[in-house]
Amino acid sequence: MVAYIRTMVVEKKKWLDDALFQDGVALCQMIPGIITMQTAAYVGLRLRGIAGAAASFLGFGLPAFLFMTVLSALYVRTAGLPAVVSAFHGLQAIIVALVAHATFSFGRTSLKSWSDTLIAGVAFVMFLVGMHPILAVIISGGMGTMFHRRLMSKAVKYRSVAIPYSRTVFSLLLVLTTVMLAILFFIQRDLFSLAFLMGKITVFAFGGGFTALPLMFHEIVKVRSWMDAQTFLNGIALGQITPGPIMITATFVGYLLYGLTGALIATLGIFIPSFLIVIGVAPYYERLHTSPAFTAMIRGILCSFVGLLLSVTIHFAQNIPWDFQRTILACAAFLALLLKTQIIWVVVAGIIISVLAL
């Protein structure tokens, strides 16, 4: 999706040159949140300030929310039908392949030395023994600073980011968000807990939407028992059908818990922090980018998510009743992803095969 945004913004519309766009992508990879949506917001921020960022962010995220809400409603009403049960039995195996492929791809790009592998291994063990994923992320960031700070380039002079930006407007957005959370806290404590949890997941999800899966799985399935692992896998599968980020699974979770209101609250909870982070950090990107300590910490955090994703792959696999058909389907899906087949076609093919064969 980032590549498609670049094609539209740089090549077709010529709104930004390639260097400015790549600066935005690098920024979004360094900070927590939903990379694709933050990239869209960065484009709007560059063009029209915070109002442009909001327009881009909403335009990119709204279709995914609408699709996921409709799919969640259909899921609630049809989950017991034989054809739907068969489809999701196959999709659950495909999701295991999908997360396994994400682990492989993330590890291939993130693990560049023995110390990176060590951090990933420690995070994997911490998650398996039941340590809270956020604590594992914090520890990994500290290990990254310890191992990699000397390997980072020395800090250089930075330049300010020339974007139409208002700190007053940003401050007002922070105040408004805080007020909305406070109101929710007093009028509906359950919805506040949902929104706060989704926001917490976003704040600690570095490296893209897949890195949010270990945190979301831990909090929703293991800690709060809001749904079982197979239902959560079904939500991820539906998220892959929608034209949006994988973290749109939050909409599914919210809908199953509290209907349409829950879907809206969960979506705002997962998306708004991403928006606030990117517009809040963008003016200081160069300063952070040239800080050896910050870069080392982010490297450690990204390594930890390789271990966390591997552990989630194992947890997901343990919750599936494997048979010959599901095993073949998962292996075929993993191979197709290795061959760079688009996820949507893997999912669609999986649905058809599952309905016919499972």
C-alpha positions as CSV (number, residue, x, y, z in Angstrom):
1,M,0.0,0.0,0.0
2,V,2.9,2.3,0.7
3,A,4.2,1.7,-2.8
4,Y,0.8,2.5,-4.3
5,I,0.7,5.7,-2.2
6,R,4.1,6.7,-3.7
7,T,2.9,6.0,-7.2
8,M,-0.1,8.3,-6.8
9,V,1.6,11.0,-4.8
10,V,5.0,11.2,-6.4
11,E,4.5,9.9,-10.0
12,K,0.9,10.7,-11.0
13,K,-0.1,13.7,-8.9
14,K,3.5,15.0,-8.4
15,W,2.5,16.5,-5.0
16,L,5.8,15.5,-3.4
17,D,9.2,14.7,-4.8
18,D,10.6,11.2,-4.1
19,A,13.1,12.4,-1.4
20,L,10.4,14.0,0.7
21,F,8.1,11.0,0.4
22,Q,10.9,8.6,1.4
23,D,11.6,10.9,4.4
24,G,7.9,10.3,5.4
25,V,8.2,6.6,5.0
26,A,11.4,6.5,7.1
27,L,9.6,8.5,9.8
28,C,6.6,6.2,9.9
29,Q,8.9,3.2,10.2
30,M,10.7,4.7,13.2
31,I,7.6,5.5,15.2
32,P,4.8,3.3,16.6
33,G,1.5,3.0,14.8
34,I,0.0,2.0,11.5
35,I,2.6,2.7,8.8
36,T,0.3,2.9,5.8
37,M,-2.1,5.3,7.4
38,Q,0.6,7.4,8.9
39,T,2.3,7.6,5.5
40,A,-1.0,8.9,4.1
41,A,-1.3,11.4,6.9
42,Y,2.3,12.6,6.3
43,V,1.5,13.4,2.7
44,G,-1.5,15.5,3.8
45,L,0.6,17.1,6.5
46,R,3.2,18.1,3.9
47,L,0.6,19.5,1.6
48,R,-2.0,21.2,3.8
49,G,-0.8,21.0,7.4
50,I,-2.8,19.2,10.1
51,A,-6.1,19.7,8.3
52,G,-4.6,18.0,5.2
53,A,-3.2,15.2,7.4
54,A,-6.7,14.6,8.9
55,A,-8.3,14.5,5.5
56,S,-5.7,12.0,4.2
57,F,-5.9,9.9,7.3
58,L,-9.7,9.8,7.2
59,G,-9.9,9.1,3.5
60,F,-7.5,6.2,3.8
61,G,-9.1,4.6,6.8
62,L,-12.8,5.1,6.4
63,P,-13.4,2.6,3.6
64,A,-11.6,-0.1,5.6
65,F,-13.8,0.7,8.6
66,L,-17.0,0.5,6.6
67,F,-16.0,-2.8,4.9
68,M,-15.0,-4.3,8.2
69,T,-18.1,-3.2,10.0
70,V,-20.3,-4.8,7.3
71,L,-18.2,-8.0,7.4
72,S,-18.4,-8.2,11.2
73,A,-22.2,-7.8,11.1
74,L,-22.4,-10.6,8.5
75,Y,-20.1,-12.7,10.6
76,V,-22.3,-12.5,13.6
77,R,-25.3,-13.5,11.6
78,T,-23.8,-16.3,9.5
79,A,-21.0,-17.7,11.6
80,G,-22.9,-21.0,12.2
81,L,-23.7,-21.8,8.6
82,P,-21.8,-24.9,7.3
83,A,-20.2,-23.0,4.3
84,V,-19.1,-20.2,6.5
85,V,-17.6,-22.6,9.1
86,S,-15.7,-24.4,6.3
87,A,-14.4,-21.1,4.9
88,F,-13.1,-19.9,8.3
89,H,-11.5,-23.3,9.1
90,G,-9.4,-22.9,6.0
91,L,-8.8,-19.2,6.6
92,Q,-7.5,-19.9,10.1
93,A,-4.8,-22.1,8.6
94,I,-4.0,-19.4,6.0
95,I,-3.6,-16.8,8.8
96,V,-1.0,-19.0,10.5
97,A,0.9,-19.0,7.2
98,L,0.4,-15.3,6.9
99,V,1.8,-14.5,10.3
100,A,4.6,-17.1,9.8
101,H,5.5,-15.3,6.5
102,A,5.4,-11.9,8.3
103,T,7.8,-13.3,10.9
104,F,10.2,-14.5,8.2
105,S,10.1,-11.3,6.2
106,F,10.4,-9.1,9.3
107,G,13.3,-11.2,10.6
108,R,15.1,-11.1,7.3
109,T,15.1,-7.3,7.2
110,S,15.5,-6.7,11.0
111,L,18.0,-9.3,12.2
112,K,21.4,-8.0,10.8
113,S,23.8,-9.3,13.5
114,W,24.2,-11.8,16.3
115,S,23.0,-9.2,18.8
116,D,19.8,-8.6,16.8
117,T,19.2,-12.4,16.9
118,L,19.9,-12.5,20.6
119,I,17.3,-9.7,21.3
120,A,14.7,-11.5,19.1
121,G,15.4,-14.7,21.0
122,V,15.1,-13.1,24.4
123,A,11.8,-11.5,23.4
124,F,10.5,-14.8,22.1
125,V,11.3,-16.5,25.5
126,M,9.8,-13.6,27.5
127,F,6.6,-13.9,25.6
128,L,6.4,-17.7,25.9
129,V,6.9,-17.6,29.7
130,G,4.0,-15.2,30.0
131,M,5.8,-11.8,30.4
132,H,3.6,-8.9,29.2
133,P,4.6,-8.0,25.6
134,I,4.9,-4.3,26.3
135,L,7.4,-5.1,29.1
136,A,9.3,-7.3,26.6
137,V,9.3,-4.4,24.1
138,I,10.7,-2.0,26.7
139,I,13.4,-4.5,27.7
140,S,14.3,-5.1,24.1
141,G,14.6,-1.3,23.5
142,G,17.1,-1.1,26.4
143,M,19.1,-4.0,25.0
144,G,19.2,-2.3,21.6
145,T,20.6,0.8,23.2
146,M,23.2,-1.3,25.1
147,F,24.3,-3.4,22.0
148,H,24.0,-0.9,19.1
149,R,24.6,2.6,20.3
150,R,28.3,2.3,19.5
151,L,27.5,0.9,16.1
152,M,25.3,3.8,15.1
153,S,26.7,6.7,13.2
154,K,27.6,9.8,15.1
155,A,24.9,12.5,15.4
156,V,25.0,15.1,12.7
157,K,23.4,18.5,12.3
158,Y,19.7,18.3,11.6
159,R,17.5,20.6,9.6
160,S,14.0,21.6,10.6
161,V,11.1,20.0,8.6
162,A,9.5,22.7,6.5
163,I,5.8,21.8,6.8
164,P,2.7,23.9,7.3
165,Y,2.3,23.1,11.0
166,S,0.5,24.6,14.0
167,R,1.6,23.5,17.5
168,T,-1.5,25.2,18.8
169,V,-3.8,23.0,16.7
170,F,-1.9,19.9,17.7
171,S,-2.2,20.9,21.4
172,L,-5.9,21.4,21.0
173,L,-6.2,17.9,19.4
174,L,-4.4,16.4,22.4
175,V,-6.8,18.2,24.8
176,L,-9.8,17.1,22.8
177,T,-8.7,13.5,22.8
178,T,-8.2,13.6,26.5
179,V,-11.6,15.2,27.1
180,M,-13.3,12.6,25.0
181,L,-11.6,9.8,26.9
182,A,-12.6,11.4,30.2
183,I,-16.2,11.6,29.2
184,L,-16.1,8.0,28.1
185,F,-14.6,7.0,31.4
186,F,-17.5,8.5,33.4
187,I,-20.4,7.5,31.1
188,Q,-19.4,4.1,29.9
189,R,-16.4,2.4,31.6
190,D,-16.4,-0.6,29.4
191,L,-16.1,1.4,26.2
192,F,-13.3,3.5,27.8
193,S,-11.4,0.3,28.6
194,L,-11.8,-0.8,25.0
195,A,-10.6,2.5,23.6
196,F,-7.7,2.8,26.1
197,L,-6.5,-0.8,25.3
198,M,-6.5,-0.2,21.6
199,G,-4.6,3.1,22.1
200,K,-2.0,1.3,24.3
201,I,-1.5,-1.4,21.6
202,T,-0.8,1.3,18.9
203,V,1.7,3.2,21.1
204,F,3.8,0.0,21.5
205,A,3.4,-1.4,17.9
206,F,6.6,-0.5,16.1
207,G,7.3,-1.7,12.5
208,G,3.8,-1.9,11.1
209,G,0.4,-3.6,11.7
210,F,1.7,-7.1,12.1
211,T,3.7,-6.1,15.1
212,A,0.4,-5.2,16.8
213,L,-0.8,-8.8,16.6
214,P,1.2,-10.1,19.5
215,L,0.0,-7.3,21.7
216,M,-3.6,-7.5,20.6
217,F,-3.7,-11.3,20.9
218,H,-2.2,-11.2,24.4
219,E,-4.5,-8.5,25.7
220,I,-7.8,-9.6,24.1
221,V,-7.5,-13.4,24.1
222,K,-5.1,-14.3,27.0
223,V,-5.6,-11.5,29.5
224,R,-9.2,-10.4,29.1
225,S,-10.7,-13.5,27.4
226,W,-13.0,-11.2,25.4
227,M,-12.9,-13.9,22.6
228,D,-11.2,-17.2,22.0
229,A,-8.2,-17.6,19.7
230,Q,-10.1,-19.0,16.8
231,T,-12.6,-16.1,16.8
232,F,-9.6,-13.7,16.9
233,L,-8.1,-15.5,13.9
234,N,-11.4,-15.1,12.1
235,G,-11.2,-11.4,12.7
236,I,-7.7,-11.3,11.2
237,A,-8.9,-13.2,8.2
238,L,-11.8,-10.7,7.6
239,G,-9.2,-7.9,8.0
240,Q,-7.3,-9.3,5.1
241,I,-10.3,-9.1,2.8
242,T,-10.8,-5.4,3.5
243,P,-8.8,-2.8,1.6
244,G,-6.9,-1.4,4.6
245,P,-4.4,-2.1,7.3
246,I,-4.4,-5.4,9.3
247,M,-5.1,-3.4,12.5
248,I,-8.6,-2.9,11.2
249,T,-9.2,-6.2,13.1
250,A,-9.9,-3.8,16.0
251,T,-13.2,-2.9,14.4
252,F,-14.1,-6.6,14.4
253,V,-13.2,-6.9,18.1
254,G,-15.2,-3.9,19.0
255,Y,-18.3,-5.0,17.0
256,L,-18.4,-8.4,18.6
257,L,-18.1,-6.9,22.1
258,Y,-20.5,-3.9,21.8
259,G,-22.0,-3.8,18.4
260,L,-21.7,-0.7,16.1
261,T,-20.7,1.6,19.0
262,G,-17.9,-0.8,20.0
263,A,-16.7,-1.0,16.4
264,L,-16.5,2.8,16.2
265,I,-14.8,3.2,19.6
266,A,-12.2,0.4,19.0
267,T,-11.4,1.9,15.5
268,L,-10.9,5.4,16.9
269,G,-8.8,3.9,19.7
270,I,-6.5,2.1,17.4
271,F,-6.3,4.9,14.8
272,I,-6.2,8.2,16.6
273,P,-2.9,7.6,18.4
274,S,-1.2,6.8,15.1
275,F,-2.4,10.1,13.7
276,L,-1.3,12.1,16.8
277,I,2.1,10.4,16.8
278,V,2.9,11.1,13.2
279,I,1.8,14.8,13.2
280,G,3.5,15.3,16.7
281,V,6.8,13.8,15.7
282,A,7.1,14.9,12.1
283,P,8.6,18.4,12.9
284,Y,11.4,16.7,15.0
285,Y,12.1,13.8,12.6
286,E,15.6,14.9,11.6
287,R,16.6,15.3,15.3
288,L,15.5,11.8,16.1
289,H,16.8,10.3,12.9
290,T,20.3,11.5,13.7
291,S,20.3,10.5,17.4
292,P,22.4,7.3,17.9
293,A,20.7,6.4,21.1
294,F,17.2,6.7,19.6
295,T,18.1,4.7,16.5
296,A,19.7,2.0,18.6
297,M,16.6,1.8,20.8
298,I,14.3,1.5,17.8
299,R,16.5,-1.3,16.3
300,G,16.2,-3.3,19.5
301,I,12.4,-2.8,19.6
302,L,12.1,-3.9,16.0
303,C,14.1,-7.0,16.7
304,S,11.9,-7.9,19.6
305,F,8.9,-8.0,17.3
306,V,10.5,-10.9,15.4
307,G,10.4,-12.9,18.5
308,L,6.9,-11.8,19.4
309,L,5.6,-12.6,16.0
310,L,7.2,-16.1,16.1
311,S,5.6,-16.8,19.5
312,V,2.2,-15.7,18.1
313,T,2.6,-17.9,15.1
314,I,3.1,-20.8,17.5
315,H,0.1,-19.8,19.7
316,F,-2.1,-19.5,16.6
317,A,-1.0,-22.9,15.3
318,Q,-1.8,-24.5,18.6
319,N,-5.4,-23.3,18.4
320,I,-6.1,-25.0,15.1
321,P,-7.3,-28.6,14.7
322,W,-4.7,-29.6,12.1
323,D,-5.5,-32.2,9.5
324,F,-4.0,-33.1,6.1
325,Q,-6.1,-30.6,4.2
326,R,-5.3,-27.6,6.5
327,T,-1.6,-28.5,6.6
328,I,-1.5,-28.5,2.8
329,L,-3.5,-25.3,2.6
330,A,-1.2,-23.5,5.1
331,C,2.0,-24.7,3.3
332,A,0.6,-23.7,-0.1
333,A,-0.3,-20.2,1.3
334,F,3.1,-19.7,2.8
335,L,4.8,-20.7,-0.5
336,A,2.5,-18.4,-2.5
337,L,3.4,-15.5,-0.1
338,L,7.1,-16.3,-0.6
339,L,6.5,-16.0,-4.3
340,K,5.1,-12.5,-3.6
341,T,1.5,-13.3,-4.4
342,Q,-0.8,-10.6,-3.2
343,I,-2.4,-11.4,0.1
344,I,-6.0,-10.8,-1.1
345,W,-5.6,-13.5,-3.8
346,V,-4.2,-16.0,-1.3
347,V,-7.2,-15.3,1.0
348,V,-9.8,-15.5,-1.9
349,A,-8.3,-18.8,-3.1
350,G,-8.3,-20.1,0.4
351,I,-12.0,-19.3,0.8
352,I,-12.9,-21.1,-2.4
353,I,-10.8,-24.2,-1.6
354,S,-12.1,-24.3,2.0
355,V,-15.7,-24.2,1.0
356,L,-15.2,-26.9,-1.6
357,A,-12.8,-29.2,0.3
358,L,-13.2,-28.7,4.1
